Amino acid sequence: MKLFTFPPAPNPLRVSYFLKYKGLEIETEIIDLKEKQQFNAEYVAVNPNATVPALLLDDNTLLTDSIAICAYLERKHPEKPLFGQNDEEYAQVIGWCHKLYVEGFSAVAEVLRNGSEFFADRALPGLTPIKQLPALVERGQTRIGLFWNMLDKHLSEREFVAASGFSQADIDAYAICQFASWVKASIPPECENLNRWHQQVAAILD
Ligand SMILES: N[C@@H](CCC(=O)N[C@@H](CS)C(=O)NCC(=O)O)C(=O)O
């Protein structure tokens, strides 16, 4: 089994925090996104999506989504569960990870990838050139604001994002908070529940 990753990037960070929390170490190769190594022929031969993270299993199965990588490793290493304690909690964690990806990650990515010179013609990851749409920067900023409010309201009724305890959903939300700093967005001070949760998760993960 081998993990291809670039720890500073937000999706790889979700996997890094999963591994850190579980105390797992796996063989790793760094694909430096700053150097655009995801487009090197050797890596594209492994992962035609040209994205990280990617987990290559011993039977040559390739997992290219952070949630799939974490869910797979959870099955192999169930101790210190990050996907709930039962079927109902498992479903809630998966549901929240999906919601966070759609409403949080993609909002920040919309701002970053449509506004930065580094991502010119790379508004979406992958090998196909995609033009930037500058209007999506403003829309993404609005979406980030909606995301903070949604999560703050949700956390007014519970300690952690999903299930009955700390889970992968908290890791994913925490990674989004770090990713948001890339576009100079941070949790608004008036989002008291979200700020309380953020401190709690920082104490667990960092
Ligand atoms: N669906 C994948 C997305 C992976 C992804 O988009 N990774 C980004 C880094 S966070 C990437 O590899 N970008 C390469 C690029 O921008 O060319 C996941 O959930 O992990």
The ligand as an SDF file (V2000), in Angstrom:
LIG
                    3D

 20 19  0  0  0  0  0  0  0  0999 V2000
  -12.0930   14.2580   -4.7970 N   0  0  0  0  0  0  0  0  0  0  0  0
  -10.7110   14.3310   -4.3900 C   0  0  0  0  0  0  0  0  0  0  0  0
  -10.1600   15.6770   -4.7960 C   0  0  0  0  0  0  0  0  0  0  0  0
   -8.6680   15.6980   -4.8170 C   0  0  0  0  0  0  0  0  0  0  0  0
   -8.1520   17.0610   -5.2310 C   0  0  0  0  0  0  0  0  0  0  0  0
   -8.8100   17.8420   -5.9070 O   0  0  0  0  0  0  0  0  0  0  0  0
   -6.9220   17.3330   -4.7850 N   0  0  0  0  0  0  0  0  0  0  0  0
   -6.2740   18.5730   -5.1220 C   0  0  0  0  0  0  0  0  0  0  0  0
   -5.4400   19.0280   -3.9290 C   0  0  0  0  0  0  0  0  0  0  0  0
   -6.4670   19.4520   -2.5550 S   0  0  0  0  0  0  0  0  0  0  0  0
   -5.3380   18.3430   -6.2830 C   0  0  0  0  0  0  0  0  0  0  0  0
   -4.7620   17.2830   -6.3990 O   0  0  0  0  0  0  0  0  0  0  0  0
   -5.1570   19.3290   -7.1440 N   0  0  0  0  0  0  0  0  0  0  0  0
   -4.2920   19.1910   -8.2740 C   0  0  0  0  0  0  0  0  0  0  0  0
   -4.3660   20.3680   -9.1670 C   0  0  0  0  0  0  0  0  0  0  0  0
   -4.8490   21.4030   -8.7330 O   0  0  0  0  0  0  0  0  0  0  0  0
   -3.8960   20.2670  -10.2900 O   0  0  0  0  0  0  0  0  0  0  0  0
  -10.6120   14.1000   -2.8740 C   0  0  0  0  0  0  0  0  0  0  0  0
  -11.6780   14.0780   -2.2270 O   0  0  0  0  0  0  0  0  0  0  0  0
   -9.5440   13.8990   -2.3300 O   0  0  0  0  0  0  0  0  0  0  0  0
  1  2  1  0
  2  3  1  0
  2 18  1  0
  3  4  1  0
  4  5  1  0
  5  6  2  0
  5  7  1  0
  7  8  1  0
  8  9  1  0
  8 11  1  0
  9 10  1  0
 11 12  2  0
 11 13  1  0
 13 14  1  0
 14 15  1  0
 15 16  2  0
 15 17  1  0
 18 19  2  0
 18 20  1  0
M  END
$$$$
